[in-house]
Amino acid sequence: MPSFSKTSFFHSWLFWTTVLLKLGLGTGSVFAKPSVQCSGTPEKLEAGQSIKVMTWNVQFLAGGIYELWTAPKKREALTLDKQLSVFQQITDLIEEENPDVLLLQEVDVDPRVRMNQIQWFKDALPARFHCSTYTGYSYLKGRASTNIRKEPGGLNLLTFSRFAIESTVRHDLPAIPDQSLFPLTTRRALLETRINLGAESLTVINTHLDAFAQGLDIMQRQVEQLDKRLGQIGASSLWVTGGDFNLIPPGQYEHLNDSEQFWYQKHSELSVLTDKYPVVPSPKQASGEEKRLWFTNKTRPELGLDRTLDYLFHSAKLDLVKARVVQKAEALSDHLPVVAEFRLQKN
């Protein structure tokens, strides 16, 4: 990873956080239309060449399992020192994987401590990520503690590309109607980005679907909206959609611990997508004999990695070359990154 002064690094993110706070980030305007930032000369890709895509829920750099759903008094306080340490390790791993397109979820911007993880990633990742865009999907309610942080300040989807971003748009997803018991106000979204590869364009969708929606049809409606959008993009187009779907694949329900089955439907809502589109990992991989290689999430230390929630769906016009879950990232988040390499088909 490129070396940089910790002092200059802090000055940089303090400055940008101040700017963002003045623009209203961390309040209701967090759901505004995303912007695009590019620098340098974006690269191009020819037909027959491959493109590497990586998706990762970085869990606001808390490291390991951070039980946001438990009572605050039972949670460890978040500290900048620990988050910076986790950040350093995450960026090291991203550089090692060297993706062409990077999709991150749960990137935190917290006004309480003037922490802007979006800017952290922009400052620290290599210059080869010429373009980036982001959009927020949750922000902290006013009653949360400002002295001891036990929850993130505002979560964002963040997309990086070494190719030029032509345009980006946010699509709001159906929301849980009553969020009064949640520490964060949440409006999930699809962050759709059109990337210029040179000869063709690639549409990339970054998302993080809801959780804790038992007894509601929110998950089904969110999946159906994504499916509708993919249909509008069209089968003849190049596209990839990835992120944390908070849904297990078809066939994995039976393998879950009995205490964990409550959170999911026996017949997964994700089948709306897995029945129609190629996906990494496939339901067969995630529920077969080698399913442990494709687990991406852990919620309790005693259970360890025990389910798959993170995926990369892709159009049939992209040939899958190879893919895997990065197992060695287990200590850095409650989710593991999914990495896939695709080849552009020759006409």
C-alpha positions as CSV (number, residue, x, y, z in Angstrom):
1,M,0.0,0.0,0.0
2,P,1.4,3.5,-0.8
3,S,2.8,5.2,2.3
4,F,1.2,8.4,3.5
5,S,1.6,10.6,6.5
6,K,-1.0,9.9,9.2
7,T,-1.0,13.6,10.0
8,S,-1.7,14.6,6.4
9,F,-4.2,11.8,6.1
10,F,-6.2,13.1,9.1
11,H,-6.1,16.7,7.8
12,S,-7.5,15.5,4.5
13,W,-10.4,13.6,5.9
14,L,-11.2,16.3,8.5
15,F,-11.3,18.9,5.7
16,W,-13.6,16.8,3.4
17,T,-15.8,15.7,6.3
18,T,-16.4,19.4,7.2
19,V,-17.3,20.1,3.6
20,L,-19.7,17.2,3.5
21,L,-21.3,18.2,6.8
22,K,-22.0,21.7,5.5
23,L,-23.7,20.1,2.5
24,G,-25.9,18.1,4.8
25,L,-24.4,14.6,4.7
26,G,-25.5,12.7,7.8
27,T,-29.0,14.2,7.7
28,G,-32.0,13.5,5.4
29,S,-30.1,14.8,2.3
30,V,-27.9,11.7,2.6
31,F,-30.3,10.1,0.1
32,A,-29.6,12.7,-2.6
33,K,-28.6,12.0,-6.1
34,P,-25.0,10.5,-6.2
35,S,-22.1,12.4,-7.7
36,V,-19.2,11.1,-9.7
37,Q,-15.5,12.0,-9.1
38,C,-12.8,11.1,-11.6
39,S,-9.1,11.9,-11.9
40,G,-6.3,10.9,-14.2
41,T,-6.9,9.0,-17.4
42,P,-9.4,6.1,-17.1
43,E,-8.4,2.9,-18.8
44,K,-10.1,0.9,-21.5
45,L,-10.9,-2.7,-22.1
46,E,-11.1,-4.6,-25.4
47,A,-13.4,-7.5,-26.4
48,G,-11.8,-10.8,-25.2
49,Q,-10.1,-9.2,-22.3
50,S,-11.1,-9.8,-18.7
51,I,-12.4,-7.6,-15.9
52,K,-12.2,-8.4,-12.2
53,V,-15.0,-7.3,-9.8
54,M,-15.0,-7.4,-6.0
55,T,-17.8,-6.8,-3.6
56,W,-17.4,-6.4,0.2
57,N,-19.5,-5.3,3.1
58,V,-16.8,-3.7,5.3
59,Q,-19.1,-3.2,8.3
60,F,-18.1,0.4,9.0
61,L,-14.5,-0.9,9.8
62,A,-15.6,-2.3,13.1
63,G,-13.7,-5.6,12.5
64,G,-15.0,-9.1,13.1
65,I,-18.5,-9.4,14.5
66,Y,-20.1,-6.2,15.7
67,E,-23.6,-7.1,17.1
68,L,-25.5,-3.9,16.2
69,W,-28.8,-5.7,16.8
70,T,-28.0,-6.2,20.6
71,A,-28.5,-3.7,23.4
72,P,-25.9,-0.9,23.4
73,K,-24.6,-1.7,26.8
74,K,-23.5,-5.2,25.5
75,R,-21.5,-3.7,22.6
76,E,-17.9,-2.6,22.6
77,A,-17.5,1.1,21.8
78,L,-16.2,2.0,18.3
79,T,-12.8,3.7,18.4
80,L,-11.0,5.6,15.7
81,D,-7.7,3.8,16.5
82,K,-9.3,0.4,15.9
83,Q,-11.2,1.5,12.8
84,L,-8.0,2.9,11.3
85,S,-6.2,-0.3,12.0
86,V,-9.0,-2.4,10.3
87,F,-9.0,0.1,7.4
88,Q,-5.3,-0.3,6.8
89,Q,-5.7,-4.1,6.6
90,I,-8.8,-3.9,4.4
91,T,-7.0,-1.5,1.9
92,D,-4.0,-3.8,1.9
93,L,-6.2,-6.7,1.0
94,I,-8.0,-4.7,-1.7
95,E,-4.7,-3.8,-3.3
96,E,-3.6,-7.4,-3.2
97,E,-6.7,-8.5,-4.9
98,N,-6.3,-5.7,-7.4
99,P,-9.9,-5.5,-8.8
100,D,-11.0,-3.4,-11.7
101,V,-14.3,-2.6,-10.2
102,L,-14.9,-2.4,-6.4
103,L,-18.2,-2.4,-4.7
104,L,-18.2,-1.5,-1.0
105,Q,-21.2,-1.5,1.5
106,E,-21.5,-0.1,5.0
107,V,-18.9,2.7,4.5
108,D,-19.4,5.0,7.4
109,V,-19.6,8.8,7.6
110,D,-20.0,9.9,11.2
111,P,-20.3,13.6,12.0
112,R,-19.9,12.9,15.7
113,V,-16.2,12.3,15.3
114,R,-15.8,13.9,11.9
115,M,-15.0,10.6,10.4
116,N,-15.5,10.1,6.6
117,Q,-14.6,6.6,5.5
118,I,-15.5,7.5,1.9
119,Q,-12.7,9.9,1.8
120,W,-10.4,7.5,3.6
121,F,-10.8,5.0,0.8
122,K,-10.4,7.7,-1.9
123,D,-7.2,8.9,-0.3
124,A,-5.6,5.5,0.4
125,L,-6.5,3.3,-2.6
126,P,-4.3,3.4,-5.6
127,A,-4.6,6.1,-8.3
128,R,-5.7,3.3,-10.8
129,F,-9.2,3.6,-9.3
130,H,-9.8,6.7,-11.5
131,C,-13.5,7.1,-10.8
132,S,-15.8,6.7,-7.8
133,T,-19.4,7.4,-6.8
134,Y,-21.4,6.8,-3.7
135,T,-24.8,7.2,-2.1
136,G,-26.0,6.9,1.5
137,Y,-28.7,4.6,2.7
138,S,-28.9,5.2,6.5
139,Y,-28.1,7.8,9.0
140,L,-28.0,8.0,12.8
141,K,-31.0,9.2,14.8
142,G,-30.4,12.1,17.1
143,R,-30.8,10.2,20.3
144,A,-27.7,8.1,19.9
145,S,-24.8,8.8,22.2
146,T,-22.2,11.3,20.9
147,N,-19.7,10.5,23.7
148,I,-19.4,6.7,23.2
149,R,-20.0,5.5,19.7
150,K,-21.8,2.1,19.6
151,E,-23.3,2.5,16.2
152,P,-22.3,3.9,12.8
153,G,-23.1,7.5,11.9
154,G,-24.3,7.0,8.3
155,L,-23.8,4.0,5.9
156,N,-23.0,4.4,2.3
157,L,-22.6,2.4,-0.9
158,L,-19.3,3.2,-2.5
159,T,-18.2,2.1,-6.1
160,F,-14.7,2.5,-7.6
161,S,-13.7,1.9,-11.2
162,R,-10.5,2.1,-13.1
163,F,-12.6,2.8,-16.2
164,A,-14.5,6.0,-16.9
165,I,-17.9,6.4,-15.2
166,E,-20.4,7.8,-17.7
167,S,-23.3,8.3,-15.4
168,T,-24.7,7.2,-12.1
169,V,-28.2,7.1,-10.6
170,R,-29.8,6.1,-7.3
171,H,-32.9,3.9,-7.3
172,D,-34.7,3.9,-3.9
173,L,-35.9,0.5,-2.7
174,P,-39.1,-0.2,-0.7
175,A,-38.5,0.7,2.9
176,I,-39.5,-0.9,6.2
177,P,-42.4,1.4,7.3
178,D,-41.9,1.5,11.1
179,Q,-38.2,2.0,12.0
180,S,-38.9,3.6,15.4
181,L,-36.9,0.8,17.2
182,F,-33.9,1.0,15.0
183,P,-30.9,3.2,15.9
184,L,-30.5,4.2,12.2
185,T,-33.1,5.6,9.7
186,T,-32.6,3.5,6.6
187,R,-33.7,3.8,3.0
188,R,-32.0,1.0,1.0
189,A,-31.1,1.7,-2.6
190,L,-29.5,0.5,-5.8
191,L,-26.5,2.5,-6.9
192,E,-26.4,2.1,-10.6
193,T,-23.3,3.1,-12.5
194,R,-22.6,3.1,-16.2
195,I,-19.0,2.4,-17.0
196,N,-17.3,3.1,-20.3
197,L,-15.0,0.1,-21.0
198,G,-13.9,1.5,-24.4
199,A,-15.6,-0.7,-27.0
200,E,-18.7,-1.2,-24.8
201,S,-20.4,0.0,-21.7
202,L,-20.9,-2.0,-18.5
203,T,-23.7,-1.3,-16.0
204,V,-22.7,-2.0,-12.4
205,I,-25.3,-2.0,-9.6
206,N,-24.1,-1.9,-6.0
207,T,-26.6,-2.7,-3.3
208,H,-27.3,-3.7,0.3
209,L,-30.7,-5.1,0.9
210,D,-32.7,-4.9,4.1
211,A,-32.4,-7.0,7.2
212,F,-34.7,-7.5,10.2
213,A,-37.8,-7.5,8.0
214,Q,-39.5,-10.6,9.4
215,G,-43.2,-10.6,8.9
216,L,-43.0,-8.1,6.0
217,D,-42.7,-8.5,2.3
218,I,-39.9,-6.0,2.0
219,M,-37.3,-8.4,1.0
220,Q,-39.5,-9.9,-1.8
221,R,-40.3,-6.4,-3.1
222,Q,-36.7,-5.2,-3.0
223,V,-35.6,-8.3,-5.0
224,E,-38.4,-7.9,-7.5
225,Q,-37.5,-4.2,-8.0
226,L,-33.9,-5.2,-8.8
227,D,-35.1,-7.9,-11.1
228,K,-37.3,-5.4,-12.9
229,R,-34.4,-3.0,-13.3
230,L,-32.2,-5.8,-14.7
231,G,-34.9,-6.6,-17.2
232,Q,-35.0,-2.9,-18.3
233,I,-31.2,-3.0,-18.8
234,G,-31.7,-5.9,-21.1
235,A,-30.2,-9.3,-21.8
236,S,-28.1,-7.9,-24.7
237,S,-26.3,-5.5,-22.3
238,L,-23.2,-6.0,-20.2
239,W,-24.0,-5.8,-16.5
240,V,-22.9,-6.9,-13.0
241,T,-24.8,-6.4,-9.8
242,G,-23.3,-7.2,-6.4
243,G,-23.4,-6.5,-2.7
244,D,-24.9,-7.7,0.5
245,F,-28.3,-9.2,-0.2
246,N,-29.1,-10.3,3.4
247,L,-30.7,-13.4,1.8
248,I,-29.5,-17.0,1.8
249,P,-29.5,-18.9,-1.5
250,P,-32.0,-21.6,-2.4
251,G,-31.0,-24.8,-0.7
252,Q,-29.1,-23.4,2.2
253,Y,-31.9,-23.0,4.7
254,E,-31.7,-26.7,5.8
255,H,-28.0,-26.3,6.6
256,L,-28.5,-23.4,9.0
257,N,-28.5,-23.8,12.8
258,D,-32.1,-24.0,14.1
259,S,-31.6,-20.8,16.0
260,E,-30.8,-18.9,12.8
261,Q,-33.5,-20.2,10.5
262,F,-35.9,-17.7,12.0
263,W,-34.3,-14.9,10.0
264,Y,-34.9,-16.4,6.6
265,Q,-37.6,-18.0,4.5
266,K,-37.4,-21.7,3.7
267,H,-38.0,-20.8,0.1
268,S,-35.5,-17.9,-0.4
269,E,-36.7,-14.7,-2.0
270,L,-33.4,-14.7,-3.8
271,S,-34.7,-17.4,-6.2
272,V,-36.4,-14.6,-8.1
273,L,-32.9,-13.7,-9.3
274,T,-31.0,-17.1,-9.1
275,D,-33.6,-18.7,-11.3
276,K,-33.0,-16.1,-14.1
277,Y,-29.4,-14.9,-13.9
278,P,-25.9,-16.3,-13.5
279,V,-24.5,-15.7,-10.0
280,V,-21.4,-16.1,-7.9
281,P,-21.6,-18.2,-5.9
282,S,-24.3,-20.3,-7.6
283,P,-26.9,-22.0,-5.4
284,K,-25.2,-25.4,-6.1
285,Q,-21.9,-24.1,-4.9
286,A,-23.4,-22.3,-1.8
287,S,-25.4,-25.4,-0.7
288,G,-23.3,-28.3,-2.0
289,E,-20.5,-30.3,-0.5
290,E,-18.0,-27.5,-0.7
291,K,-20.5,-24.8,0.6
292,R,-18.1,-23.7,3.4
293,L,-15.8,-22.3,0.7
294,W,-18.7,-20.0,-0.3
295,F,-19.9,-18.8,3.1
296,T,-19.6,-15.1,3.4
297,N,-21.2,-14.2,6.7
298,K,-21.0,-14.9,10.4
299,T,-23.3,-13.5,13.1
300,R,-22.2,-15.4,16.2
301,P,-18.6,-16.4,17.2
302,E,-19.7,-19.9,18.3
303,L,-21.2,-20.6,14.9
304,G,-18.5,-19.0,12.7
305,L,-19.0,-18.6,9.0
306,D,-22.2,-20.5,8.3
307,R,-24.2,-18.8,5.5
308,T,-23.9,-16.9,2.2
309,L,-25.4,-13.4,1.9
310,D,-23.1,-11.7,-0.6
311,Y,-23.2,-12.2,-4.4
312,L,-22.2,-11.1,-7.8
313,F,-24.9,-11.5,-10.4
314,H,-24.0,-11.0,-14.0
315,S,-25.3,-10.9,-17.6
316,A,-25.0,-13.9,-19.8
317,K,-22.8,-11.8,-22.1
318,L,-20.0,-11.9,-19.5
319,D,-18.2,-15.3,-19.4
320,L,-17.1,-16.2,-15.9
321,V,-13.4,-17.1,-15.8
322,K,-12.9,-17.8,-12.1
323,A,-14.3,-16.7,-8.7
324,R,-13.9,-17.2,-5.0
325,V,-14.7,-15.9,-1.5
326,V,-11.6,-14.4,0.1
327,Q,-11.4,-16.5,3.2
328,K,-8.4,-14.8,4.9
329,A,-10.5,-11.6,5.4
330,E,-12.5,-13.2,8.2
331,A,-11.1,-11.1,11.0
332,L,-11.8,-7.8,9.2
333,S,-15.6,-7.8,8.9
334,D,-18.6,-10.0,9.6
335,H,-18.7,-10.4,5.8
336,L,-16.2,-11.8,3.4
337,P,-15.4,-10.3,0.0
338,V,-16.6,-12.1,-3.2
339,V,-14.3,-11.8,-6.2
340,A,-15.0,-12.8,-9.8
341,E,-13.2,-12.4,-13.1
342,F,-15.3,-12.1,-16.3
343,R,-14.3,-12.1,-19.9
344,L,-15.9,-9.8,-22.5
345,Q,-17.3,-11.9,-25.3
346,K,-16.0,-11.2,-28.8
347,N,-18.6,-10.2,-31.3
